[in-house]
Amino acid sequence: MTERMVKIIIGSFAAGSALAAGFFMLATKLDAQAMPALAVVHPRRYVSEVKIVATETLAVEKEIQPVSTTPYEDFVAKIDAYKQENTSTISVQFFGDIMLDRNVAKMMGKRGLDYLFEHIGPTSSKRLFGGADLLIANLEGPFATVRVPTSKSIAFRFDPALALQLQTYGFDAFSLANNHTLDMGVKNVAFTQKILQQNEFGFFGYQTKENDASWWVAEKGLSEKITFVGFNNTDHPLNMAGAKKVMDQAKAQARYVFVFMHWGDEYKRISNQNQRTLAHWLIDNGATAVIGGHPHVIQEMEIYQGKPIYYSLGNFIFDQYFSKETQQGISVGFILQDGIIKEAQVFPFYSQKSQVYAMSSADRENFFSWFTSNSRLK
C-alpha cells in the first residue's frame, strides 16, 4: 500500500501569539485514497494549498499568505479556486440544531429569520453562510399550523410560514432524524415533509425508523450526486440491521455519503464511547464524513481511517441562554473533488438571545485551543 504523509492544518491563533507561526500542524499517515488535507480555518492567515507528495515521509505546504478577509470569505475563495481548477468541485456546509419555537419565536417576532441571521446571513459583512453549493442543517422539530396537545414535557412546533424564509436564506435540505420530529404527532411529520417539498427542500431521516426516508440524494445543479443520511440514536435506539441497509442504499446512489447523526449525552463536551463506536462503524460502512448533533454543546472531532467525524456541532438556533457553551456552535464546510474531501473547515460562532455572530479573533483562538487539544487527529 502506498502511503502519503498528510499535514492537517489547525488554526485560530492571532499573529504574535505564543504559537509564533500562527498555526501548527499534526502529521498523520493516510491511505493514498484518503483525503489530501483538512484545514480548520484560521482567523488571519491560511494555507493556500497543501500538496501531497507520494512518499512516506514528506508533505509540502505553500507559504502562508496574509489575508484581509474573514475566515468564511477565505473558504469561499478556496471554493472558487478549486472550481477554476476542476469544474466537478462541490462544496457542502453543515449547521447544527435549528429550533424555532419557545423563546426563539418570541425573540424573532414579526422579523422572523431576519432577526436570527442579521449578523451572519449572506448579505452580512461577517457572513457565515451563502457561499457553498449546499447548505444543510438539523430541523429540531416539526411544522404545524396549531399546537397539538401532548404529554411530552418539551414539545416544539414551528410556524409553517418560516419555511419560505429558510428557502430565502439558501438552505437546501434538513435532517429530520432527531428526538423532536414527532412532537406534534405523526400527521404533522407528514405535514412537515409536505411543507419542505412545497418549498423545494430536501429532507432525510426519521425519529423512530431506518428506512428509505433515511436518505436523500442531492443532484440538481451539481456535477455529481451526493447522498445525505440521517439517523437518530437518542430516544430511539438505532436498529443496526436497518442502518446497514440504509448505508448500502446510500452508497449505491453516490460516492459521497454524509451521515448526520443525532446522538450523545446532552451538555457533555466530549463524546461518549457509544458515539465513537457508531461513528467508526459508519465510516467503515461507507460514510465520507460523520456530522453530529443533540448534545447542545460543541464536541471534539476525530480523524478515523482518513475520514472526519464531528461529534457535535452544538446549537445553531436555540434558546438555551443559561450557559456560554449552549450558546456556541460550529459550522463545517467541505470542498469535494474527484471522490474525496479536499478540505474541511470549521467556523465557530456564538449567539445572544438567539441572534448568531461570528466569533472574534480572541474567542476563536480560545475555541481552537480547546478544540484541537481534545480532538483525535492522528
N, C-alpha and C positions, 0 to 999 in steps of 0.2 A: 504494500500500500504506500503510495506517495503521500508524504506529509508536508504540510506547509505551515510555517510559523506565522501566526496572525497576531497583530497587536490590536488590542481593544482600547480605544481611546476613551478615557473617562475624564470629564472635566466640569468644573464650575469654580474655578479659582481665579480671583482677581489678580491682575498684573501686580507684581511686587509682593505677593503673599508669600507665606512660608515655603510654598512649593514654587521655587523660583522660575521653573519652566512654564508655569501656568497650567500644567496638566501632568498626569502620569499615565503610564501605560502598563498594562498587565499582558504578558505574552502567554499564549497557550497554543498547543499543537492541535490542529483540527484536521479532519479528513479533507482530502483535496476537493471533495464535493461540497464541503460545508461553506458557510458564509465567509466572504473575504474580510469583512470588518464590521465592527459595531462602533458607532460613535455616539456617545452620550453628550448632548450638546453643551458647549462651553459658552459662557456669557459674553466674553470679549474676543475670543480667538477661536479658530477652528482649524483642524487639519483638513486641508482641501481634498486630500485623497490618501488612502493607504494602499500602496502597491504590494501585491503578494509575489514573492519570488519563490519559484518552485525548488526550494532547497529545504533542508530540515532545520536550518539554524538562523535564517536571515529574514528580516522584514524591513522594508524601506519606506519611510514616510517623507512626503514633501515638506518643505519648510512651512512652518506655521505663519500664516499671514494675518495681520491685524484686520479686523473688520469694524465697521461703524454701524452696522445694522443690528437688529435684535436677533436672538438665537433662532426664533422661528423664521425670520426672513433669510437667515443663513440656510436653513433647511429647504425653504422654497427655492433658493438659488441653486442648491445642490440638485434638487429635482429637475430643474430646468437644464442644468449642465448634463446630467445623466441622459435626459431625453434628447438632447442635441447629439450626444454620443451614440445613443441607441433608442430608436423610437418605440421599442417594445417595453420601455421602462414604465412601471406602475408604482404609484405611491398610495399608501393607506395610513390613516390616522385614527387612533382609538382614544376615547374618553371613557371614564367610569360611569358610576350610577347617576342617572338623572331622575330626580323626584320632584314633581310639580304640584304637590298638594300642601296642606298644612300651612306653616309659616312662609314657605316659598310662595304659595299662592297669594298670601296676604301682602308680602313684600312686593310682588310683581304688580299687583293691582291691575289697572287698565293697560299698563305698558306691556305686560306680558314678558316675553323673552327679551325684548329690547332692554328691560331693566337688568336682567341676568347677564347679558353679553355686552353691555355697553362698553366695557373696558378691554374686551378681548376678541370681539367679533371681527369679521372680515374687513370692515372699514376702519377699525381702530388702528392707531399708530403702533400699538403694542399687541397686535392680534396674536392669537394662539391657534387659530384655525382659518381655513379658507384657501389653502394652497395645495392640498393633496387631492388626488383623484377621487378617493373615497373617504368618507367621514362616518365612523361607526361609534355607537355608544350603547350602554345598557339602559333600557327603559324600565325603571324601577316601579312599575305599577301600570294599571290599565286606564284607557279612556272609557268614560261612562257619562251619559247625559245627566244622570242623577245618582246620588249616593244610595247604595243598596244596604239595607240592614244586615249586620254581620256580628257574630260573636267574637270575631278576631279583634284583639286589643289594638293592634296597629294595622290599619287598612287604608290604602291610598286610592284616590280617584282623581283622574286628570281631566281637565276641561278639553273636550274634543277640538275646540277652536284653536288650541295651541299647536295642533298637528301642522296646520298651514304655516305657522311661524317657524316651526322646526325645518320645514321644507325651505322656507325663505333663507334660513341661515345655512343651508347647504348640507344638512345631514342626509345620508344615503340609506342607512339601514340601522336596525336596532335589535339587540338581543332581548328576547322575552323569557330567557331561561333564568328566572330568579324566584324568590320566595314571596313576591307580591303580585305576580301576574294574575292570580285568581282572587285577588282581594274583593272584587266586585262580582264574583261568580263566573261560571263557565260562559254564560251568554255574553258577558262583557269582554271576555277574551276574544270571542268571535267578532264582537263589535270593534275591539281594538285592532284586530287584524284587518277588518274592513276599512277602518279609518286610515290605517297605514297604506293599504293598497290604493285607496282613493287619492292619497297624496303622493303616490308613486315611491313609497319607501319599500325597501326590502325588510324582511324580519326573519328571525330564526330562533329556535329554542322554545321550550315549554317548561312549565313549572314541575310537572309530575310525569313526564314521558320522555323517552328517547325514541324518536321515530322519524318519518320523512319530514316532519315540520322542524326537526332539529337543525337542519342545514338549509342554506340559501346560496345560490350562485350569482355572483355579480359578473356581468358581461357587457352591458351597454356602455359604449364609449371607451372600452378598454381594449388593449392589444391582445389580451387573452383572459380566460375565465379565472376567478378566484372564488373559492368556497369558504363560507363562514359557518362555523358550528357553534351552537350554544348548549351548554349543559348546566343544570342546577344540581348541586350536591350539598344543599343546606337542609331544608325541611324535607327534602325528597332524596333518599339515598340513591346514588347513581346505579342504574342497572348496567353492569359491565358488559353483559352479552348484547344488550341493546345499544350501548355506546360503541362497541366494536363494530356492529353492523352499520351504524351511522358513519363512523370513521371510514369504513371501507367504501360506503356510498360517496362520501365526500371526496375521497382520493380519486375515485373513478371519474369525477366531474372536472377536476382541475389539479394542476401540480402544486399550486399554492393552497394550503389549508390552514386557516386561522381559527383557533378554538378560543371562545370567550367563556370562561368558567365563572360560576357563582359558587363560592366555597369559603372555607376557613372560619376562623374564630373572630367574632366582632371585637374591634378595638385592640387587637393584638398586632403589633408592628412586625412580627416575624412569623413566617408561615409555619404551619404545623406539619408533622410527618405525613399525615394523610394527603395534604395538598402536594407535597413533594413526590410522593409515590405515584399519585394520579398524574401529575404533570409529566413525569418521566414516561409513564405508560402512554400518554397522549403523543409525546414526541416519538416514542418507539412505534406507534401506530399511524404515523404519517403527518403529524402536525408540523407545519412550518414554524409556528410560534404559538405560545400559550399566553393569554391575557386574562387576568383575574380581577374579581371584584367581590363585594359583600362585606369585608371587614370594616368598612367606613374609614379606614386609615391606609396610608401607603405602606406596602410591604416591600421587601427586598426583591431583587431579580437574581436569576441564575442562568448560566450557560450550560446546557446539557446536550451532549452529542452535537455540539456546534449550533444549537438552536436556542433562542432566547425564551425565557419564562419570566413574566412579570406577575408576581403572585397577587398583588392588589394595586390597582391604580388609585384607590381611595375614592372619596366622594368627588363628584363633579358639581352637580347641583343638589344641595340638600339643606336642611335647616337644623343641623346638629351644631348649634352655636356654643356648646358647653366646653369645647376644648380646641386648642390650636391644631392638634393632629386631625380632628374630624373636619377641619376647615382648610385642609390642604389636600392636594391631589396631583397626579401627573397625567399627562397625555403622552402617548407613544406614537411616533411616526416611523414608518418603514418605507424604504425605497427598494423595489424589487426589479430584478433584471436577470434574464437567462435562467430562470428557475431557482434563483437564490436570493437571499436578503443581502443587498449590497450595504445598506446602512440601517441602523435602528437608533433613533434619537429620542431622548426624554425631555419633556418640557414641564417643569414644576410650576404650580400656581397655588394661590390661596384665595379664600373668599371671606367677605364680610357681609353679613346679612344676606347671604346667597348670591351676592354680586362677585364675579370672579375677576381676579387680577393676576397678571404675570408676576412672579417673584422678583424682587430686587436682586442685584448682583450679590449683596451680602447674604441674603436669605438663600439664594441658590448655592452659594459656597457652603453654607452650613448644611443645607439639604444634601448636596452631593457628598460631603464628608461623611455623613451618616449612611447614605445610600451605598456608597462604594465599600465602606468598611463592613457592612452587613451582607453584601451580596457575594455570591459564589460565581466567580467569573473565570475559573480555570479548573 
